Amino acid sequence: MEFGVSSLRQVSVMARRGVQGVIVGSAMARIAEESL
């Protein structure tokens, strides 16, 4: 029971980080294109 909950939390945290990484990456790509 505890292991399932902890694993679910880790998955949700990693998913959030993944989404944030994609957003930050796209934003940085836009800034790089504009600066060039």
C-alpha positions, 0 to 999 in steps of 0.5 A, a space after each residue: 500500500 505505502 509502496 504504491 502510493 510513493 511510486 504514484 507520487 514519484 510518477 506524478 512528480 516526474 510527469 510534472 518535471 517532464 511537462 515543465 522541461 518541455 515548456 522551458 525547452 520550447 520557451 528557450 528555443 523561441 528566445 534563441 531563435 529571436 536572438 539569432 
